[in-house]
């Protein structure tokens, strides 16, 4: 649109309970944008409806759309940056707008991979204890940088967690024989991310506590 012949904005009125605004031009054209886009650009009656102004409104509208999608995703649960980027890309949000949204969320503390990693480990250990190896694999799958993965898992005590799980499984087992118990409980612990040695030690201890039989299988 040529700036010299472009129509001017004659009215900016709110619609849909103020969440949207109609930008009415002197040539009869009416364009609808979000309230936030109009506020960010600062469009007012009398402004020249130039290509620059309309492009700015379109960009602000895209950024606002990306922000709303991101907030809806974060309202369900916390997400890593990589997760959020993937979900926005799936919604056809342009890469530049995704970058801008990541920066925006980071500034206000709604996106922080270091904090995400710490919270993920805490929540997973509380709800369904698992070993350091599995937790690291889960965080890596979320796109968390290796330094944050290491920091979030470095102080975990796999022996203590494995024993707590083995004890809980022992309470619900028939305890018919050691080999069956070892296969069930030890296998369960390994599936939860504990290494073989840690799983076996925890399983032996839980068996001994439940049956009074020391060193089964020896």
Order of alpha helices (4+ residues) and beta strands (2+ residues): beta-beta-beta-alpha-alpha-alpha-alpha-alpha-alpha-alpha-alpha-alpha-alpha-alpha
